[in-house]
Amino acid sequence: MNSLDSIRVRFAPSPTGFLHVGNVRTALFNRLLAGRHNGTFILRIEDTDAERSEPKYEKQLMEDLRWLGLDWNEGIDAGGDYGPYRQTNRYGLYDKYAGQLLEEDKAFLCFCTEEELEATRQEQLARRETTVYSGKCRNLTRHEIASKLNEDIPRTLRLRVRPGMVGFDDLVFGRIEIETSQISDPVLLRGDGSPTYNFCCVIDDALMKITHVIRGDGHLSNTHRQILIYEALRIEAPQFAHLSTILGPDGQKLSKRHGATSIEEFRRQGYLPEALVNYLALLGWSPETDGQEIMSLDEISARFDLARVIKSSAIFDTGKLNWMNRTYIVKTPGADLVKKAKQYFVDADLFPAGSGEDSEMDAWLGEVIDLIKTHVDHLDQLPAETGIIYGLAGDSSDIDDAARALLSGAEGRAVAEEFARLVYEKETLTPESYREIAGQVKAATKQKGRNLYHPIRAALTGRDSGPDLEKLVAVYEQGSRLALPRKVMSCRERLHAILESP
């Protein structure tokens, strides 16, 4: 069952909220193990929490997984031989196995009220004891049970926990054993007949032939209970691998106070899925090759080994994620990057909505993005970096102090004015004519290097530094001819605005 030649793993989220980085790392490690061994990755929806489960969250989590490239081979929306893959459609199966355990006296009916259970719990806490079920209903006679059933007293179904030790060999944490006296007889069916998480999980994993369960270490305590359920059903348990908790830089459990944590928020901010997957794969795992960090999903999958997953907590470093995302932004082909980034410019009223795939418009936007992409960590920051493109439209405050200082000196002013004079003689400025004019200014003013190009940059951009001037010239000229929501000034207009500014 647990052979690496027939790996079957599952990601089983509850549709009660948006996916966060902890969920996704779990999904990713399952997907990586399946990919490494040509196995099966299954998506199962655990929606027995009727009050909190919502279809919108189920839809969103599937969309997020696909956006990340974590497609599943079997399960919701994909089908398979072991469905249904939504727990609320499997209640008949849970009832069948619950009945089997009850008939074999491996489970019993419990008629304790919530008030009784809470009173016992408080007494145990007061005595500083482990809070476990008292066992009050464990040994009711058939007559007592029948009487309570006739009175229609609410009841739950509990597993009859055996005495002794229970343990398992975790693929990350090693052997973990505890005394069963520390475990309450776990509830299998609630008072309303609905199954509990631990019971559903065992039945589903067994019937879906899951070989490896990879999940967060918050489930470690559940695993002992599940092992006992497997034993009672005489079913071989899968292998378990529990992933350490992801912490924030302050050592506390990652939460919203540390910044974005949901995939929906990372998507909104403009993180690329490839970068997010790459980063999450390295939270608690590393390849054998030291120093290799930028890897595609396929490359990571080819190297993935559970033996290299560490049990110490991983620290979520937003700075490292930003570096990795910036790396992916820079290497993304221009046309692809325009598709990913265009909406941010539309939302900022810098690019026309509904422009479709206008080749000239998109080509120009691609040039703009190419000029500024090395200055952003995620795509939603791009519009804020376009001041050097859109600025100066009637607002001389866009000229920075360093540029003003350059243009106020005699030599810098002479270079700028000679450059402007030659530009004004041209109908339009191209990269080629820009190089020609710069050479003429050099000859006329006897300036070179920094003393030549910094005043020219200041006169054209209003900045002391910035992107390549030849590329900027083309962006200014083409942008001034496009029907954009916000005006882009031509080189001649910019020179006039800057050199005539107070």
C-alpha positions, 0 to 999 in steps of 0.5 A: 500500500505504501510503496513509492511506486503507487503514491496516492496523496490528497489535499483535503481543505475545508471550504471555510475561508481563503487558502493561506500559505500554510494550506498551500505549502501542504498542498504543494508538498503533496503535489511534489511527492506525487510528481516525484514518483509519478503518483496521484494527487487528489483534491478532496473537500472536507465540508462537514462544518455546515455552518462555516462551509461556503461554495464561494470558498470551494470555488476560490480554493480551486481557482487558487490551486490552478493559478498556482499550477497545482492541478490535481489528477483526481477529485473535485472537478476531475472525477475518479474511481473513489468518489464522491470527493466531497464529504457531505456526499459520503455520509452513507459510507460513514454511517456504514462503518460507524454501524460496523464499529458499534456492532463489534463493540469497538464503539459505544453510544454516549448519552452525556450532555454538554453540561455534564461533559463540561462539568467533568472537564472543569473538575479535571482542570481544577485537579490539574489532570489531563482532560479526557472523557470520564467513561461514564457511558462506556459500560452501559447495559443493553437495557440501559441503552435501550431505555435511553434510546426509547426516551430519545435522549440525544447521543453521540457515538464514541470509539472505545479506546484500548489501553496501552500505547499508540504510536506511529513513525512520522516521516519528518518527526520520527517515532511518536508514541503516547499512552492511550489514557491521555486520549478521550474516547473520540466522538465518531458521530455527533448528536445530529448524526454528522461525522467528526473530522477524525472519523471522516478522514480515516474512512476517506483516506482508506477508501481512496487508497491514500498511501501518504498523509502530508499535513501540518503539525497541528494534526499530530494529536489527531493522528494518534486518534486516527491510528486507533480508528484504523486499528478498530477497522482492521485497516492499514494506516498510511504513512504520515509526514507532518510539516512544521508550523510557518512562523513570522519573523517575530517567531509567532505563528504567521498571521495577518499582522505579518502582512499578506497570508492568503493566496487571494491577497498575494494574487491581488498584490501581483505576486507571480504564481511561479515565484510563490510556489518556488518560495513556499517549496523552500519553507522547510525543505531544500534540494541537495544542491546547495545554493540553488533557489530559483527552480520551476515546479517541475524542477522542484518536483524532480528533486523533492524528497521527504527525507529533506523536510526539516522538523524545525519551524520555517520562518516566512521572510517577506523580503526573501519572497519579494526578492524571488518575485522580483527575479521572476518578474524580470525574467518574464517575457514582455508580452506575458508580463503585459497580460499579467500587469495591464489591469493594475495600470487600468485601475490606476487610470493610466491605461485605457480599459477595454483596449483588448489586445491592441498591439500598439498599445500593449507594445508601448505598455511593455516598453514602459514596464521594461523600464521600471520592472527592476524597481518593484517587488510585486506588480501592484507597485508598477503604477507608482513607478511611472512618474518618470513616464507620466509626470510633468503634465502641468506639474513642475513639482515632479522635478527633483532637487538634484535635477534642479541643481544640475540645471541651475549651474552654468555648464549643466544649463548650457548642455541642456539648452543646446540639447533642447535647441537641437531637439526642437529642430526635429519633428520627433526624437528617435533613439538614433537621432537622440544619439546623434544629437548627444554627440553634437552637444558633446562637440559643442559644449566640450562636456562628456560623461557625467557632465554631458548625460546628467544635464540631458537626463535632468532636462528630459526627465526632471530626475537625476537618475533613471532608466536608459535614456534611449529607451525613455525617448522612444516611450515618450514619443510613442506614448504622446501619440497614443490615446491614453487616459493620462497624457504622456508628454513628448520629448519636446514638450518635456524639455519645454516644461522642465527648462521653463519651470520656475 
